[in-house]
């Protein structure tokens, strides 16, 4: 399972999915993390440099490049959620706290 989530400097889930500075791509199986890589995506500064569609395309491209099947987030807008649904990406919202713990819970 390949999971993407926004991460803050303290290791917690960053509540700003579409405006995240950094995201983690985690691979997990049977409740255990088997891989973890963080990327500075700068979606916080890039968010308003073009149309909403341009930003959504940027996010979609990143997720496809990393073969993401699940996104964990605290919140996201309807447009982003709709785009991910069209991509057949599972979205789990309302998550807070430790990012690694959220991944292990999602991978059970």
C-alpha positions as CSV (number, residue, x, y, z in Angstrom):
1,X,0.0,0.0,0.0
2,X,1.4,3.4,-1.0
3,X,0.1,6.3,1.2
4,X,0.7,10.0,0.9
5,X,0.1,12.6,3.7
6,X,1.2,16.1,4.5
7,X,3.7,16.2,7.3
8,X,4.8,19.0,9.6
9,X,8.3,19.5,11.0
10,X,7.3,17.9,14.3
11,X,6.3,14.6,12.6
12,X,2.6,15.3,12.9
13,X,0.0,15.4,10.1
14,X,0.0,18.9,8.6
15,X,-3.6,20.0,8.4
16,X,-3.0,21.8,5.1
17,X,-3.1,19.0,2.5
18,X,-3.5,21.1,-0.6
19,X,-1.1,23.8,0.8
20,X,1.4,21.4,2.3
21,X,5.1,22.4,2.3
22,X,6.2,18.8,2.7
23,X,4.5,15.4,2.1
24,X,5.6,11.9,3.0
25,X,5.2,8.8,0.7
26,X,4.9,5.8,2.9
27,X,4.7,2.1,1.9
28,X,3.1,-0.1,4.5
29,X,1.9,-3.6,4.8
30,X,0.0,-5.4,7.6
31,X,0.2,-2.4,9.9
32,X,3.9,-1.8,9.5
33,X,5.8,0.9,7.6
34,X,8.2,-0.6,5.0
35,X,9.3,2.6,3.4
36,X,9.1,6.4,4.2
37,X,10.4,9.2,2.1
38,X,9.6,12.9,2.5
39,X,9.4,15.5,-0.3
40,X,9.4,19.3,-0.2
41,X,6.6,19.9,-2.6
42,X,6.0,23.6,-1.8
43,X,2.3,23.4,-2.5
44,X,1.9,26.1,0.1
45,X,3.6,28.7,-2.1
46,X,2.6,27.2,-5.4
47,X,-1.1,26.9,-4.5
48,X,-2.0,30.5,-5.7
49,X,0.4,30.6,-8.7
50,X,-2.2,29.7,-11.3
51,X,-5.7,28.3,-11.5
52,X,-7.2,25.7,-9.2
53,X,-7.0,23.3,-12.0
54,X,-3.3,23.9,-12.5
55,X,-2.7,23.2,-8.8
56,X,-4.8,20.0,-8.9
57,X,-2.9,18.8,-11.9
58,X,0.4,19.4,-10.0
59,X,-0.9,17.3,-7.1
60,X,-2.2,14.6,-9.4
61,X,1.1,14.4,-11.3
62,X,3.0,13.9,-8.0
63,X,0.6,11.2,-6.8
64,X,0.8,9.3,-10.1
65,X,4.6,9.5,-10.2
66,X,4.7,7.9,-6.8
67,X,1.9,5.4,-7.5
68,X,-0.1,6.6,-4.5
69,X,-3.3,4.6,-3.7
70,X,-4.3,6.3,-0.5
71,X,-4.2,9.9,0.8
72,X,-4.5,10.6,4.5
73,X,-5.4,14.2,5.5
74,X,-7.0,16.3,8.1
75,X,-9.0,18.3,5.6
76,X,-9.2,19.0,1.9
77,X,-11.5,21.0,-0.4
78,X,-14.3,19.4,-2.4
79,X,-12.5,20.0,-5.7
80,X,-9.4,18.2,-4.5
81,X,-11.5,15.4,-3.0
82,X,-13.4,15.0,-6.3
83,X,-10.2,14.9,-8.3
84,X,-8.7,12.2,-6.1
85,X,-12.0,10.2,-6.4
86,X,-11.8,10.3,-10.2
87,X,-8.2,9.0,-9.9
88,X,-9.4,6.1,-7.8
89,X,-7.3,7.3,-4.8
90,X,-8.8,6.4,-1.4
91,X,-9.1,9.4,0.8
92,X,-9.3,9.3,4.6
93,X,-10.0,12.6,6.3
94,X,-10.2,13.9,9.8
95,X,-6.8,12.6,10.8
96,X,-4.6,14.5,13.3
97,X,-1.5,13.6,15.4
98,X,1.6,11.5,14.6
99,X,2.0,10.9,10.8
100,X,3.7,7.5,11.1
101,X,1.0,6.3,13.6
102,X,-1.7,7.3,11.1
103,X,0.0,5.3,8.3
104,X,0.3,2.2,10.5
105,X,-3.3,2.5,11.5
106,X,-4.4,2.9,7.8
107,X,-2.3,-0.1,6.7
108,X,-4.1,-2.7,9.0
